[in-house]
Amino acid sequence: MDPTEPEQEPRNPREIDAFFHDDDNSSSEDSTVSSSSAQAQPPATTDIALMSPPPDKDLQLSPAPQPLSASAPGPDSDEDEEEMPDLYIPALIAPTMFLPIPNTDPLSTLLNKYIVPEERPIRDLTGEWQRNDFHSLVMSNSWRAIARMARDRLVASNPEEISTILPLWYLRLSCLARLRLFNQCTAECTNLYSVLSSIEPLSSRNYVFERLVPFELEVLHSRLKYWAGDSVGYLDTMYAMIKKCKLMAKAALEEGERERVKQLERERRGSVTVGIGGRNVKGPRGDGGTALAAMWKERGSRMALIIASQFIEMKEFTAATRLLAPLCTPFSPELRSAVGRIYLQAGLLEQALAEFNQVSESIANTATPSVSAVASPDGSPNPSRFGSQVSIASGNQSQGSGGRGGNIAQRHKNLVNMNAALMASAQGDWIRAEEILRGLVAINPNDFVAVNNLGVAMLSQGKLKEGIEVLEGALRRNPFEIVTTEPFLFNISTLYELRASHGMELKKDLLIQVAQLSGDGLRTTCLKMPTN
């Protein structure tokens, strides 16, 4: 895919900044979201994926339930709800809407080429799902089976139950995307939207798109342009999604305010009081639409993160950082660190250092006084001070202080330490990077991001054997998680290649282990084993 074209420039991210600075009644906390994993690679390193830590799980956005409407009247509304039209769409569950899923994948191709038949692990590519529950299928990355389950349930559905059919469609399409069957996903998604776009009358069609189509399905549909190689068109659809989120958030607040005024009037007239035990008890007041507005603002923030990721892929680093800046208010150490790591990818070390300084200063002033700023007294970048002023907790400290606050303090301290390690790596100070990363691994041996980056730091110093031992140790401790972490597999495969004579044998053993545990959808290029 050619991400940039000279005659078309990506839209200015300032166009959507106003979304996150609306002067409405919503709280500024509504726009606080977590960063996606920003990969910060030192410019001098080639063929090595240096991972950045993932966003904190407690701050990670989870899909909110899809409401019927941002302006749906409440139970006490004087206005009648819009009557749901009679919908009967058998085309949505027609078997011809679906394509057969291939019973092979790139991992099977590698097994057939490199592993003798008697040593090949048995992999179930039939997609049988009846013998397992849904949770087990998800935990084992059995996306082929889940996709087939969604298809089977769709064709057996009642054509009148559109609110059940469309979420099943999303499940089917998202599993196809997980399987990296992008052409098939595009074809089936196009079939779905062709049917939805042909609903008559127009009022029923609008009702379906406005109230029944899940938001996540709309996001997946916009992804089709990305898979087709139209990155600029993909950005346009993402900006359109942000505009929709902004309009829905404002509509929710306006409707909530109207309902609040009506309820106050009803309370004044005494029309919403009920008698309980001889007493008059007022009915509950609404939230003024703030909860619904917050949900749409969160969705808008998620769209902004997706756009920022696309800008990074297009190497539009400045646009990505400017787009993320509004999300950092109120101050978010995770997002601010992500901005700094984007600067590292762009090779702008001074800007990255400034962002990391803000993170360490904020954390030092609030929760962890042992972490201090990392700039020189005169404000200029000072690489040596960056390393020496970052404290690394001992193994005993990793348990926290026994409460939620202690865990947050330790997590923030680890965040600052990881920023220091990435900065040292970008500056070529691999000795300092190794020292910091060893401290992080000592705190938590299952911090596989730190383990992976430690292997990279040791490789860059020529410590090939030690780097392999570090990565193999992590693989033994938690193979189920490691075999699905593509940067980790890429790095250990690179180290195996550099062991010359028996590197291919080691990669074959890794291939067998990955085939046994990884499930479906792994990008096999991370194993660095050619299929030709």
MOBELLIN-V406007 format. One record per run of one state. SS is the DSSP state (A for helix, B for strand, O for the rest). FROM is the first residue (numbers start at 1). TO is the last residue. Records with the same first field share a line. If there is no record, write none. Layout:
BEGIN
SS->FROM-TO / FROM-TO
END
This chain:
BEGIN
O->1-4 / 6-7 / 9-12 / 22-27 / 32-89 / 94-94 / 98-105 / 115-116 / 120-133 / 140-142 / 156-161 / 179-181 / 198-201 / 213-214 / 228-230 / 270-272 / 277-278 / 283-289 / 314-316 / 329-332 / 347-348 / 367-374 / 376-380 / 382-382 / 389-394 / 400-403 / 427-429 / 444-447 / 461-463 / 478-478 / 483-485 / 498-499 / 518-523 / 528-532
B->5-5 / 8-8 / 273-276 / 279-282 / 375-375 / 381-381
A->13-21 / 28-31 / 90-93 / 95-97 / 106-114 / 117-119 / 134-139 / 143-155 / 162-178 / 182-197 / 202-212 / 215-227 / 231-269 / 290-313 / 317-328 / 333-346 / 349-366 / 383-388 / 395-399 / 404-426 / 430-443 / 448-460 / 464-477 / 479-482 / 486-497 / 500-517 / 524-527
END
